[in-house]
Amino acid sequence: MGGGLDLFETFRWLLALVCTVYAVVVTWRSLVGWLVYFRGSRETAVLGRYTLVLLMRTRLRRFAGELAQILALTVILVVLLHAHRGWGLDH
């Protein structure tokens, strides 16, 4: 079973590509929907500007714990992936 086409590897990369494209499209449609909503009338435009000001005033320190958790889990994932490839476990 030498260097032929690995169907599982191809399926895995294709699935990752499809899921990524799907997530980008859904996020984009949601953002466009919110922009359309905030431009709908004078009241929603004021609400949109208020929301934008609140988002700009958000402090990074408030979310430092969550960001540290995300970073730690990402590092653990990278270490596990490196160990998996480095120890010859992926056939």
Jmol script that loads the backbone (N, CA, C; Angstrom):
load data "model"
ATOM      1  N   MET A   1       0.847  -1.188   0.000  1.00  0.00           N
ATOM      2  CA  MET A   1       0.000   0.000   0.000  1.00  0.00           C
ATOM      3  C   MET A   1       0.877   1.229   0.000  1.00  0.00           C
ATOM      4  N   GLY A   2       1.643   1.397  -1.015  1.00  0.00           N
ATOM      5  CA  GLY A   2       2.621   2.474  -1.118  1.00  0.00           C
ATOM      6  C   GLY A   2       1.994   3.845  -1.284  1.00  0.00           C
ATOM      7  N   GLY A   3       2.651   4.681  -2.015  1.00  0.00           N
ATOM      8  CA  GLY A   3       2.320   6.099  -2.090  1.00  0.00           C
ATOM      9  C   GLY A   3       1.129   6.445  -2.945  1.00  0.00           C
ATOM     10  N   GLY A   4       0.069   5.664  -2.925  1.00  0.00           N
ATOM     11  CA  GLY A   4      -1.128   5.956  -3.701  1.00  0.00           C
ATOM     12  C   GLY A   4      -1.975   7.034  -3.061  1.00  0.00           C
ATOM     13  N   LEU A   5      -3.120   7.247  -3.640  1.00  0.00           N
ATOM     14  CA  LEU A   5      -4.067   8.235  -3.142  1.00  0.00           C
ATOM     15  C   LEU A   5      -4.751   7.697  -1.884  1.00  0.00           C
ATOM     16  N   ASP A   6      -4.658   8.451  -0.810  1.00  0.00           N
ATOM     17  CA  ASP A   6      -5.299   8.061   0.446  1.00  0.00           C
ATOM     18  C   ASP A   6      -6.693   8.681   0.493  1.00  0.00           C
ATOM     19  N   LEU A   7      -7.727   7.860   0.367  1.00  0.00           N
ATOM     20  CA  LEU A   7      -9.092   8.369   0.309  1.00  0.00           C
ATOM     21  C   LEU A   7      -9.520   9.042   1.608  1.00  0.00           C
ATOM     22  N   PHE A   8      -9.098   8.507   2.750  1.00  0.00           N
ATOM     23  CA  PHE A   8      -9.468   9.123   4.022  1.00  0.00           C
ATOM     24  C   PHE A   8      -8.850  10.512   4.147  1.00  0.00           C
ATOM     25  N   GLU A   9      -7.591  10.648   3.761  1.00  0.00           N
ATOM     26  CA  GLU A   9      -6.922  11.958   3.828  1.00  0.00           C
ATOM     27  C   GLU A   9      -7.619  12.959   2.904  1.00  0.00           C
ATOM     28  N   THR A  10      -7.973  12.503   1.701  1.00  0.00           N
ATOM     29  CA  THR A  10      -8.673  13.370   0.751  1.00  0.00           C
ATOM     30  C   THR A  10     -10.044  13.765   1.302  1.00  0.00           C
ATOM     31  N   PHE A  11     -10.776  12.799   1.850  1.00  0.00           N
ATOM     32  CA  PHE A  11     -12.080  13.086   2.432  1.00  0.00           C
ATOM     33  C   PHE A  11     -11.959  14.062   3.594  1.00  0.00           C
ATOM     34  N   ARG A  12     -10.950  13.890   4.428  1.00  0.00           N
ATOM     35  CA  ARG A  12     -10.756  14.761   5.586  1.00  0.00           C
ATOM     36  C   ARG A  12     -10.505  16.200   5.149  1.00  0.00           C
ATOM     37  N   TRP A  13      -9.643  16.402   4.155  1.00  0.00           N
ATOM     38  CA  TRP A  13      -9.355  17.753   3.684  1.00  0.00           C
ATOM     39  C   TRP A  13     -10.560  18.357   2.963  1.00  0.00           C
ATOM     40  N   LEU A  14     -11.284  17.549   2.206  1.00  0.00           N
ATOM     41  CA  LEU A  14     -12.480  18.041   1.537  1.00  0.00           C
ATOM     42  C   LEU A  14     -13.548  18.440   2.555  1.00  0.00           C
ATOM     43  N   LEU A  15     -13.723  17.629   3.593  1.00  0.00           N
ATOM     44  CA  LEU A  15     -14.684  17.961   4.643  1.00  0.00           C
ATOM     45  C   LEU A  15     -14.279  19.248   5.375  1.00  0.00           C
ATOM     46  N   ALA A  16     -13.002  19.402   5.664  1.00  0.00           N
ATOM     47  CA  ALA A  16     -12.530  20.628   6.321  1.00  0.00           C
ATOM     48  C   ALA A  16     -12.780  21.845   5.437  1.00  0.00           C
ATOM     49  N   LEU A  17     -12.555  21.708   4.144  1.00  0.00           N
ATOM     50  CA  LEU A  17     -12.785  22.813   3.217  1.00  0.00           C
ATOM     51  C   LEU A  17     -14.267  23.168   3.154  1.00  0.00           C
ATOM     52  N   VAL A  18     -15.130  22.173   3.055  1.00  0.00           N
ATOM     53  CA  VAL A  18     -16.567  22.424   2.981  1.00  0.00           C
ATOM     54  C   VAL A  18     -17.065  23.079   4.271  1.00  0.00           C
ATOM     55  N   CYS A  19     -16.618  22.598   5.413  1.00  0.00           N
ATOM     56  CA  CYS A  19     -17.051  23.182   6.698  1.00  0.00           C
ATOM     57  C   CYS A  19     -16.558  24.620   6.848  1.00  0.00           C
ATOM     58  N   THR A  20     -15.350  24.885   6.407  1.00  0.00           N
ATOM     59  CA  THR A  20     -14.811  26.249   6.493  1.00  0.00           C
ATOM     60  C   THR A  20     -15.594  27.193   5.600  1.00  0.00           C
ATOM     61  N   VAL A  21     -15.852  26.780   4.370  1.00  0.00           N
ATOM     62  CA  VAL A  21     -16.619  27.623   3.449  1.00  0.00           C
ATOM     63  C   VAL A  21     -18.025  27.851   3.999  1.00  0.00           C
ATOM     64  N   TYR A  22     -18.644  26.809   4.541  1.00  0.00           N
ATOM     65  CA  TYR A  22     -19.981  26.944   5.117  1.00  0.00           C
ATOM     66  C   TYR A  22     -19.984  27.952   6.276  1.00  0.00           C
ATOM     67  N   ALA A  23     -18.996  27.852   7.165  1.00  0.00           N
ATOM     68  CA  ALA A  23     -18.926  28.769   8.309  1.00  0.00           C
ATOM     69  C   ALA A  23     -18.731  30.210   7.841  1.00  0.00           C
ATOM     70  N   VAL A  24     -17.897  30.410   6.830  1.00  0.00           N
ATOM     71  CA  VAL A  24     -17.666  31.766   6.310  1.00  0.00           C
ATOM     72  C   VAL A  24     -18.941  32.319   5.683  1.00  0.00           C
ATOM     73  N   VAL A  25     -19.639  31.508   4.900  1.00  0.00           N
ATOM     74  CA  VAL A  25     -20.869  31.969   4.247  1.00  0.00           C
ATOM     75  C   VAL A  25     -21.946  32.301   5.276  1.00  0.00           C
ATOM     76  N   VAL A  26     -22.129  31.459   6.274  1.00  0.00           N
ATOM     77  CA  VAL A  26     -23.153  31.712   7.296  1.00  0.00           C
ATOM     78  C   VAL A  26     -22.813  32.971   8.094  1.00  0.00           C
ATOM     79  N   THR A  27     -21.545  33.138   8.452  1.00  0.00           N
ATOM     80  CA  THR A  27     -21.135  34.338   9.183  1.00  0.00           C
ATOM     81  C   THR A  27     -21.339  35.590   8.338  1.00  0.00           C
ATOM     82  N   TRP A  28     -20.964  35.523   7.074  1.00  0.00           N
ATOM     83  CA  TRP A  28     -21.122  36.668   6.172  1.00  0.00           C
ATOM     84  C   TRP A  28     -22.601  37.042   6.030  1.00  0.00           C
ATOM     85  N   ARG A  29     -23.461  36.035   5.837  1.00  0.00           N
ATOM     86  CA  ARG A  29     -24.890  36.318   5.693  1.00  0.00           C
ATOM     87  C   ARG A  29     -25.462  36.925   6.965  1.00  0.00           C
ATOM     88  N   SER A  30     -24.985  36.484   8.116  1.00  0.00           N
ATOM     89  CA  SER A  30     -25.455  37.047   9.377  1.00  0.00           C
ATOM     90  C   SER A  30     -25.032  38.508   9.511  1.00  0.00           C
ATOM     91  N   LEU A  31     -23.778  38.797   9.168  1.00  0.00           N
ATOM     92  CA  LEU A  31     -23.302  40.180   9.250  1.00  0.00           C
ATOM     93  C   LEU A  31     -24.071  41.092   8.294  1.00  0.00           C
ATOM     94  N   VAL A  32     -24.293  40.618   7.080  1.00  0.00           N
ATOM     95  CA  VAL A  32     -25.063  41.411   6.115  1.00  0.00           C
ATOM     96  C   VAL A  32     -26.488  41.618   6.625  1.00  0.00           C
ATOM     97  N   GLY A  33     -27.068  40.590   7.217  1.00  0.00           N
ATOM     98  CA  GLY A  33     -28.411  40.726   7.781  1.00  0.00           C
ATOM     99  C   GLY A  33     -28.477  41.783   8.873  1.00  0.00           C
ATOM    100  N   TRP A  34     -27.471  41.803   9.745  1.00  0.00           N
ATOM    101  CA  TRP A  34     -27.440  42.815  10.796  1.00  0.00           C
ATOM    102  C   TRP A  34     -27.258  44.209  10.206  1.00  0.00           C
ATOM    103  N   LEU A  35     -26.401  44.337   9.194  1.00  0.00           N
ATOM    104  CA  LEU A  35     -26.213  45.648   8.562  1.00  0.00           C
ATOM    105  C   LEU A  35     -27.503  46.142   7.917  1.00  0.00           C
ATOM    106  N   VAL A  36     -28.208  45.255   7.252  1.00  0.00           N
ATOM    107  CA  VAL A  36     -29.488  45.635   6.641  1.00  0.00           C
ATOM    108  C   VAL A  36     -30.476  46.042   7.728  1.00  0.00           C
ATOM    109  N   TYR A  37     -30.510  45.303   8.826  1.00  0.00           N
ATOM    110  CA  TYR A  37     -31.420  45.631   9.926  1.00  0.00           C
ATOM    111  C   TYR A  37     -31.099  46.999  10.519  1.00  0.00           C
ATOM    112  N   PHE A  38     -29.813  47.260  10.747  1.00  0.00           N
ATOM    113  CA  PHE A  38     -29.439  48.529  11.371  1.00  0.00           C
ATOM    114  C   PHE A  38     -29.636  49.724  10.444  1.00  0.00           C
ATOM    115  N   ARG A  39     -29.762  49.488   9.163  1.00  0.00           N
ATOM    116  CA  ARG A  39     -30.011  50.595   8.230  1.00  0.00           C
ATOM    117  C   ARG A  39     -31.489  50.707   7.862  1.00  0.00           C
ATOM    118  N   GLY A  40     -32.329  49.945   8.527  1.00  0.00           N
ATOM    119  CA  GLY A  40     -33.741  49.893   8.160  1.00  0.00           C
ATOM    120  C   GLY A  40     -34.502  51.168   8.438  1.00  0.00           C
ATOM    121  N   SER A  41     -34.318  51.761   9.587  1.00  0.00           N
ATOM    122  CA  SER A  41     -35.039  52.984   9.939  1.00  0.00           C
ATOM    123  C   SER A  41     -34.121  53.855  10.799  1.00  0.00           C
ATOM    124  N   ARG A  42     -34.623  55.021  11.141  1.00  0.00           N
ATOM    125  CA  ARG A  42     -33.823  55.943  11.953  1.00  0.00           C
ATOM    126  C   ARG A  42     -33.530  55.355  13.321  1.00  0.00           C
ATOM    127  N   GLU A  43     -34.518  54.708  13.936  1.00  0.00           N
ATOM    128  CA  GLU A  43     -34.335  54.141  15.274  1.00  0.00           C
ATOM    129  C   GLU A  43     -33.311  53.007  15.266  1.00  0.00           C
ATOM    130  N   THR A  44     -33.393  52.132  14.275  1.00  0.00           N
ATOM    131  CA  THR A  44     -32.430  51.034  14.230  1.00  0.00           C
ATOM    132  C   THR A  44     -31.040  51.522  13.837  1.00  0.00           C
ATOM    133  N   ALA A  45     -30.962  52.626  13.083  1.00  0.00           N
ATOM    134  CA  ALA A  45     -29.653  53.193  12.759  1.00  0.00           C
ATOM    135  C   ALA A  45     -28.978  53.729  14.021  1.00  0.00           C
ATOM    136  N   VAL A  46     -29.770  54.374  14.885  1.00  0.00           N
ATOM    137  CA  VAL A  46     -29.229  54.859  16.156  1.00  0.00           C
ATOM    138  C   VAL A  46     -28.791  53.672  17.013  1.00  0.00           C
ATOM    139  N   LEU A  47     -29.603  52.615  17.027  1.00  0.00           N
ATOM    140  CA  LEU A  47     -29.247  51.404  17.768  1.00  0.00           C
ATOM    141  C   LEU A  47     -27.959  50.787  17.218  1.00  0.00           C
ATOM    142  N   GLY A  48     -27.794  50.799  15.899  1.00  0.00           N
ATOM    143  CA  GLY A  48     -26.580  50.276  15.284  1.00  0.00           C
ATOM    144  C   GLY A  48     -25.351  51.073  15.672  1.00  0.00           C
ATOM    145  N   ARG A  49     -25.464  52.395  15.665  1.00  0.00           N
ATOM    146  CA  ARG A  49     -24.324  53.230  16.077  1.00  0.00           C
ATOM    147  C   ARG A  49     -23.991  53.012  17.550  1.00  0.00           C
ATOM    148  N   TYR A  50     -25.025  52.870  18.391  1.00  0.00           N
ATOM    149  CA  TYR A  50     -24.807  52.610  19.814  1.00  0.00           C
ATOM    150  C   TYR A  50     -24.100  51.264  20.008  1.00  0.00           C
ATOM    151  N   THR A  51     -24.528  50.257  19.262  1.00  0.00           N
ATOM    152  CA  THR A  51     -23.888  48.940  19.340  1.00  0.00           C
ATOM    153  C   THR A  51     -22.432  49.021  18.914  1.00  0.00           C
ATOM    154  N   LEU A  52     -22.160  49.754  17.849  1.00  0.00           N
ATOM    155  CA  LEU A  52     -20.783  49.922  17.382  1.00  0.00           C
ATOM    156  C   LEU A  52     -19.920  50.617  18.433  1.00  0.00           C
ATOM    157  N   VAL A  53     -20.452  51.631  19.084  1.00  0.00           N
ATOM    158  CA  VAL A  53     -19.701  52.325  20.135  1.00  0.00           C
ATOM    159  C   VAL A  53     -19.426  51.372  21.300  1.00  0.00           C
ATOM    160  N   LEU A  54     -20.398  50.572  21.688  1.00  0.00           N
ATOM    161  CA  LEU A  54     -20.180  49.611  22.771  1.00  0.00           C
ATOM    162  C   LEU A  54     -19.114  48.583  22.400  1.00  0.00           C
ATOM    163  N   LEU A  55     -19.135  48.106  21.166  1.00  0.00           N
ATOM    164  CA  LEU A  55     -18.115  47.150  20.731  1.00  0.00           C
ATOM    165  C   LEU A  55     -16.725  47.773  20.716  1.00  0.00           C
ATOM    166  N   MET A  56     -16.640  49.043  20.344  1.00  0.00           N
ATOM    167  CA  MET A  56     -15.331  49.707  20.313  1.00  0.00           C
ATOM    168  C   MET A  56     -14.815  49.984  21.727  1.00  0.00           C
ATOM    169  N   ARG A  57     -15.713  50.129  22.691  1.00  0.00           N
ATOM    170  CA  ARG A  57     -15.301  50.405  24.063  1.00  0.00           C
ATOM    171  C   ARG A  57     -14.962  49.148  24.852  1.00  0.00           C
ATOM    172  N   THR A  58     -15.194  47.985  24.266  1.00  0.00           N
ATOM    173  CA  THR A  58     -14.919  46.729  24.950  1.00  0.00           C
ATOM    174  C   THR A  58     -13.439  46.628  25.271  1.00  0.00           C
ATOM    175  N   ARG A  59     -13.134  46.284  26.462  1.00  0.00           N
ATOM    176  CA  ARG A  59     -11.746  46.190  26.906  1.00  0.00           C
ATOM    177  C   ARG A  59     -11.244  44.775  26.757  1.00  0.00           C
ATOM    178  N   LEU A  60     -10.012  44.635  26.342  1.00  0.00           N
ATOM    179  CA  LEU A  60      -9.410  43.324  26.142  1.00  0.00           C
ATOM    180  C   LEU A  60      -9.242  42.598  27.472  1.00  0.00           C
ATOM    181  N   ARG A  61      -8.981  43.346  28.552  1.00  0.00           N
ATOM    182  CA  ARG A  61      -8.763  42.718  29.863  1.00  0.00           C
ATOM    183  C   ARG A  61      -9.980  41.954  30.355  1.00  0.00           C
ATOM    184  N   ARG A  62     -11.168  42.366  29.942  1.00  0.00           N
ATOM    185  CA  ARG A  62     -12.378  41.678  30.393  1.00  0.00           C
ATOM    186  C   ARG A  62     -12.449  40.265  29.846  1.00  0.00           C
ATOM    187  N   PHE A  63     -11.834  40.056  28.704  1.00  0.00           N
ATOM    188  CA  PHE A  63     -11.911  38.750  28.051  1.00  0.00           C
ATOM    189  C   PHE A  63     -10.579  38.010  28.098  1.00  0.00           C
ATOM    190  N   ALA A  64      -9.671  38.470  28.947  1.00  0.00           N
ATOM    191  CA  ALA A  64      -8.336  37.868  29.001  1.00  0.00           C
ATOM    192  C   ALA A  64      -8.397  36.403  29.412  1.00  0.00           C
ATOM    193  N   GLY A  65      -9.261  36.044  30.338  1.00  0.00           N
ATOM    194  CA  GLY A  65      -9.375  34.649  30.775  1.00  0.00           C
ATOM    195  C   GLY A  65      -9.824  33.732  29.652  1.00  0.00           C
ATOM    196  N   GLU A  66     -10.850  34.168  28.919  1.00  0.00           N
ATOM    197  CA  GLU A  66     -11.328  33.359  27.796  1.00  0.00           C
ATOM    198  C   GLU A  66     -10.280  33.261  26.700  1.00  0.00           C
ATOM    199  N   LEU A  67      -9.602  34.368  26.421  1.00  0.00           N
ATOM    200  CA  LEU A  67      -8.554  34.345  25.398  1.00  0.00           C
ATOM    201  C   LEU A  67      -7.394  33.448  25.823  1.00  0.00           C
ATOM    202  N   ALA A  68      -7.065  33.440  27.109  1.00  0.00           N
ATOM    203  CA  ALA A  68      -5.993  32.567  27.605  1.00  0.00           C
ATOM    204  C   ALA A  68      -6.394  31.097  27.457  1.00  0.00           C
ATOM    205  N   GLN A  69      -7.654  30.778  27.723  1.00  0.00           N
ATOM    206  CA  GLN A  69      -8.131  29.400  27.551  1.00  0.00           C
ATOM    207  C   GLN A  69      -8.057  28.979  26.086  1.00  0.00           C
ATOM    208  N   ILE A  70      -8.487  29.839  25.198  1.00  0.00           N
ATOM    209  CA  ILE A  70      -8.431  29.525  23.771  1.00  0.00           C
ATOM    210  C   ILE A  70      -6.991  29.310  23.336  1.00  0.00           C
ATOM    211  N   LEU A  71      -6.106  30.172  23.773  1.00  0.00           N
ATOM    212  CA  LEU A  71      -4.689  30.037  23.423  1.00  0.00           C
ATOM    213  C   LEU A  71      -4.108  28.740  23.982  1.00  0.00           C
ATOM    214  N   ALA A  72      -4.411  28.405  25.230  1.00  0.00           N
ATOM    215  CA  ALA A  72      -3.888  27.178  25.841  1.00  0.00           C
ATOM    216  C   ALA A  72      -4.399  25.938  25.112  1.00  0.00           C
ATOM    217  N   LEU A  73      -5.676  25.919  24.779  1.00  0.00           N
ATOM    218  CA  LEU A  73      -6.228  24.777  24.056  1.00  0.00           C
ATOM    219  C   LEU A  73      -5.642  24.656  22.653  1.00  0.00           C
ATOM    220  N   THR A  74      -5.376  25.781  22.017  1.00  0.00           N
ATOM    221  CA  THR A  74      -4.744  25.755  20.694  1.00  0.00           C
ATOM    222  C   THR A  74      -3.330  25.213  20.781  1.00  0.00           C
ATOM    223  N   VAL A  75      -2.587  25.620  21.802  1.00  0.00           N
ATOM    224  CA  VAL A  75      -1.229  25.111  21.993  1.00  0.00           C
ATOM    225  C   VAL A  75      -1.258  23.605  22.249  1.00  0.00           C
ATOM    226  N   ILE A  76      -2.190  23.155  23.071  1.00  0.00           N
ATOM    227  CA  ILE A  76      -2.312  21.717  23.344  1.00  0.00           C
ATOM    228  C   ILE A  76      -2.635  20.958  22.062  1.00  0.00           C
ATOM    229  N   LEU A  77      -3.527  21.496  21.239  1.00  0.00           N
ATOM    230  CA  LEU A  77      -3.859  20.852  19.976  1.00  0.00           C
ATOM    231  C   LEU A  77      -2.649  20.759  19.057  1.00  0.00           C
ATOM    232  N   VAL A  78      -1.881  21.831  18.962  1.00  0.00           N
ATOM    233  CA  VAL A  78      -0.688  21.822  18.108  1.00  0.00           C
ATOM    234  C   VAL A  78       0.327  20.813  18.630  1.00  0.00           C
ATOM    235  N   VAL A  79       0.525  20.751  19.937  1.00  0.00           N
ATOM    236  CA  VAL A  79       1.466  19.786  20.513  1.00  0.00           C
ATOM    237  C   VAL A  79       1.006  18.360  20.228  1.00  0.00           C
ATOM    238  N   LEU A  80      -0.278  18.089  20.386  1.00  0.00           N
ATOM    239  CA  LEU A  80      -0.795  16.750  20.108  1.00  0.00           C
ATOM    240  C   LEU A  80      -0.646  16.381  18.633  1.00  0.00           C
ATOM    241  N   LEU A  81      -0.936  17.333  17.748  1.00  0.00           N
ATOM    242  CA  LEU A  81      -0.762  17.056  16.321  1.00  0.00           C
ATOM    243  C   LEU A  81       0.701  16.809  15.980  1.00  0.00           C
ATOM    244  N   HIS A  82       1.581  17.582  16.571  1.00  0.00           N
ATOM    245  CA  HIS A  82       3.014  17.395  16.328  1.00  0.00           C
ATOM    246  C   HIS A  82       3.479  16.043  16.874  1.00  0.00           C
ATOM    247  N   ALA A  83       3.014  15.673  18.057  1.00  0.00           N
ATOM    248  CA  ALA A  83       3.394  14.391  18.639  1.00  0.00           C
ATOM    249  C   ALA A  83       2.847  13.233  17.801  1.00  0.00           C
ATOM    250  N   HIS A  84       1.656  13.410  17.282  1.00  0.00           N
ATOM    251  CA  HIS A  84       1.049  12.363  16.460  1.00  0.00           C
ATOM    252  C   HIS A  84       1.877  12.123  15.194  1.00  0.00           C
ATOM    253  N   ARG A  85       2.304  13.189  14.557  1.00  0.00           N
ATOM    254  CA  ARG A  85       3.111  13.047  13.344  1.00  0.00           C
ATOM    255  C   ARG A  85       4.543  12.659  13.673  1.00  0.00           C
ATOM    256  N   GLY A  86       5.089  13.172  14.737  1.00  0.00           N
ATOM    257  CA  GLY A  86       6.488  12.927  15.082  1.00  0.00           C
ATOM    258  C   GLY A  86       6.765  11.510  15.562  1.00  0.00           C
ATOM    259  N   TRP A  87       5.782  10.856  16.149  1.00  0.00           N
ATOM    260  CA  TRP A  87       5.994   9.526  16.695  1.00  0.00           C
ATOM    261  C   TRP A  87       5.590   8.424  15.724  1.00  0.00           C
ATOM    262  N   GLY A  88       5.270   8.791  14.493  1.00  0.00           N
ATOM    263  CA  GLY A  88       4.983   7.811  13.479  1.00  0.00           C
ATOM    264  C   GLY A  88       3.655   7.096  13.662  1.00  0.00           C
ATOM    265  N   LEU A  89       2.688   7.738  14.290  1.00  0.00           N
ATOM    266  CA  LEU A  89       1.414   7.078  14.546  1.00  0.00           C
ATOM    267  C   LEU A  89       0.437   7.233  13.393  1.00  0.00           C
ATOM    268  N   ASP A  90       0.681   8.199  12.497  1.00  0.00           N
ATOM    269  CA  ASP A  90      -0.254   8.318  11.367  1.00  0.00           C
ATOM    270  C   ASP A  90       0.305   7.476  10.211  1.00  0.00           C
ATOM    271  N   HIS A  91      -0.442   6.487   9.863  1.00  0.00           N
ATOM    272  CA  HIS A  91       0.038   5.521   8.867  1.00  0.00           C
ATOM    273  C   HIS A  91      -0.402   5.932   7.507  1.00  0.00           C
TER     274      HIS A  91
END
end "model"
wireframe off; spacefill off
backbone 0.3
color backbone group
